Amino acid sequence: MKRTIIKIDEELCDGCGACVSGCHEGALQLINDKAVMISDLYCDGLGACIGECPVGAITLEEREAEPYDEYAVMERMLPKGEKVILAHLNHLKEHEEYELLHQGLEYLKKHNVKVNFPAENKQNSITQDKSACGCPGSMMQEIKRPAPSGFTMAAPVIVQPSELRQFPVQLHLLNPNAGFLRGANLLLAADCTAFASGEFHSRFLKGKALAIACPKLDSNTQSYIDKLIEMIDEAQIDTLTVLIMEVPCCGGLVRIVQMAREEAERNVPVKVIVLSVQGDVKKEEWI
């Protein structure tokens, strides 16, 4: 069958093993100092390992692969203990893979394996909608916000001017030597951040050049590293702010920036800002 599954770039992989420990399903092993997917059966294609890889060697691709087998995964996982099993069950729940979660719970019940997985989680797992996009941190939720005080249907629309100073904005399309990048303060923003934060323009983008990217869905992240190196060394950007969401795969954007800074001849100050899915700033620090 054709499905989404991980792909490991052996040239980039440095054998650190972070992805192996991050894969609860046991799909990855270190062999000859390289991460290797030992069987399609164990890879759920949800991409949690992408956020663990410090060198950006893991991406997702759609290809012919054996169907994922939750029963086979549970069988391999039992010797690892309750903590690993719970991490796996919560992983499935967070990604709304309710059918797979139900299969895992049925396997445990059939083999009389007791784990401290809350009863309400078990019930919700079976009754909730089973559709999911398979993105790390993509648990669907409705964000309810109170209406502004005194709001009426006839209230005037407040127009907030855009702070965008250039086009295009996608990192693949940017020329690293464009005039608007020379000596600029650059904002490298994960795609979702502009939609999560109502303050995106006024708080994060004002006075900065913009590049947007997604470490999970975009292809050829090595070209991102190369472009950032040129921006640092040739365009001599002044500062680099990385704006990401709290979901695991977004951390890959920070690692891309760290790799570019390490390879560049110049050093550039880097600030990381992490947004919650509600759009609040969870963390802001210079690294």
N, C-alpha and C positions, 0 to 999 in steps of 0.2 A: 504494500500500500504506500501511497505518497503522503508524507506528513512532515511537520516541522521537527527538526532534530539538530543537535549541536554539531558544529564543525570545529576541529582543532587545527590551528596553523602550527605545524611542527617546527617551522623556522623561527617563529616568535616564542614558542613555549620554552621556558627556561627550567622546567622541572621542579618548580617550587612546591607543588603539591597542594596549593590553596584550594584549587577546584575540587580535588579529590575529597578533602575533608568537608567541603561545602556541598557535596552531592550525597544526600542521605540515601538515595536510591541505590548507590553502589555501582553506577554505570561507568565510573572513571577509576583508573588505576595508573600508577606510575610504572612504566616499563622502559628500561634503558634510559632513565632520566627524562622521560617525556610523558605527558599526560596522554592516555589512550582510552577511548571508549571501548569497553570490552564486549558490549552487546547492545544492539538497538532495543532489545526487550526491556532494558532497565532505564532507558532515557525517556523521561516524560516530555521533553521538549519545551519545558517552561522557562529554562534559561537562568535558574538561580546561580549556576556556576559562573555566568558571565560577570556578575558583580564581584566574584571572588578573585578573578584572574587579574593580577597586577600588571600584566604586559599586553592585555587586549588580544590574547591568542585565541579566544573562543567567540564564535559568532553562531547565529542560527541560520539554517538553510532548509529549504523544502526539497526533499528527495525521496526516492524509494527506500523504505526501511521496514523492518519487521514491526508489527503492532506492539505498542507498549503493553506489558503484562504486569498488572498490579499484584497478582498472586505470586509471580516469580520474584518480584521486588520484595514483598513481605517475607517470603521464605529466606531470602538472602539477608534480610534485615534483622530477623529474630535474634541471632547470636550477638548483635551489637548492643542489645539492651533497650530498656524502656525509653531512655532519653532520646535515642536516635529514632525510635518508632514514633514517639510523640512529635518530634520535629518534622518527620515526614507527614504525619496526619495533618498537622497544622499547616504545613506547606500546601497540601492539597486543598484544604479548606480556604486558605487565603486566596488561592487561584480559582476558587469556585469549581473545582473539579469534583463535584459531588458524587458522580457515578463511581469514579475511582476511589473516593473516600469510603463510599458504601462498600465497595469490594474489599478494601483493606480491613474495615471493621468486621465484615463477615468472615474474612480469613482468620482474624484473631479469635472471634467467637467460636468458629469451627474447631480451632486448635486449642481452645481453652486457655488463651493467653490474655491475662488481665492487665490493662494499662489505665492510667489515670487520665482518661480523655473525658471531659465533662459530658454528662448525659444530654444537656441541652444542645451541645455541639453535634452529638449523634443525631438528634431529632432534626435539627436545622439542616444537617447535611443531606437528609433524605427528602425533605419537603421543599427546599429552596430551588429556584430556577437553576438548571444545570448548564446554561450557556456560559461560555467564558472565552476570553481572548487569548489566554495563555501568557500574559505579560507579567513578569515579576512585580509584586505589589499591586496587581490589578483587581483586587477584590472590589466588586461593584458596590457602591454606596451612594445614597442620596445625601447631598449636603444642603441642609436647610438653614437659611439665614433669615433673621428677622427683617421685616420691611423697615425702611428708614422712618423715623418719627415724623408724623404729619404727612406721610405719603398719600397722594391721591392720583387717580388716573390722569388728572389734568395737570399734574406737576410738570414744570418745564424740564426739558432734557439738558443736563449740564454737559457741554462738549469739552472733553479733555484733549488738548493738542497732543499729537504724536511726538515722541522724542526720537523717532527713527531718523538717522542722518544719512543713510545710504541704502542702496539696493544693488545686488541681491543680498540675502542674509544667510542662506544655507552655506555651511562651511565648505562643502564640496564645490560650490560655485564661486567662492570668493577668490580673488587674485591677491595673494599674500603681499604684493607690492603696490596695491592700490593706494592712491594718494590719501584717502580718508583713514588709512591704517597707520600712516607714518606718525610716530610719536603718540599714538592714541592710547587711551584707556580702553581696553577691549573687554566686552562682556560676552562670555561664551555660555549660552543658555541652553539647557535641555529643552526640547520642543514643547513639553507640557507646561513649563513654568509660566509662560505668558498667559495661559488660560487659567492657571490656578490663582495667580495673584492679581488683584485689582490695582495694585500699586506698581505693576511691572514697569510702565513708562516713567512715572514720576520718581520712583524710589531706586530702581535698578538700572534703567537704560539711560537716564538723563546724563548728557555729557560724555557718552561712550559710543564707540563703534560696536556693532553687533555681529555675532556669528551664532547660528543655532545648529544643533546636532543631536542625534540620539545614538548612544553607544550600543544599543541593542538592535535597532532596526536598520541603521545605516550600514552600508557595505564599505569595505576597504578602509578600515579605521587607521591603517598605516599612513594613508595619504593625509589624514587629519594631523597625525604627529608631524609629518614632513612640512605641512603648511604652517603649523604653529611654530616650528623651528624657524622658518623663514620670517614669520611675523616678528619673532623675538630678535633675530639676528639682523635681518635686512631692513624690515620696516621699523625696527626698534620701538615696538610698543612699550608704553611706560608702565602700565599695570595690566594684570589679567584677572578678571573676576569670573569665577565659575559658579553658575546658578543652576542647581539641580533639585530634583524632587527627592523625597525621603525613601523611595523605593530602591531595592538593592541594585538593580542593573544600572541605575543612574550613577553609581559610584565609578563606573567604567570611564565616565567623562573626566573625572578628577585624575584617574590614573593616566589617561591619555595626555593630560596637561603636564603631569609630573614627569612622564617619560620625555616629552618634548623639552621641558626645562632642563632635564639632566643632559640631554644631547646637545642643547644649544650652547653657543660660546658665551652669550650674555646671560646674566641672571636677571629674572624679572620677578617682582613681587606678585604673589598669587593669593587671592582671597577666595574662600569657598563659602557659599551661602546655601543652606539646605532648607527647602520649603516643605511643609506638611501638605497633604492632599487638600487640606482646607485653605491653603495659601498663606499660612502663618510661617514666620521665620523660626525654625527649630534650632539652627546653629549658624553662626557667622564667625569665621576665624581666618587669619592669615596663616599660610602653611609654608 
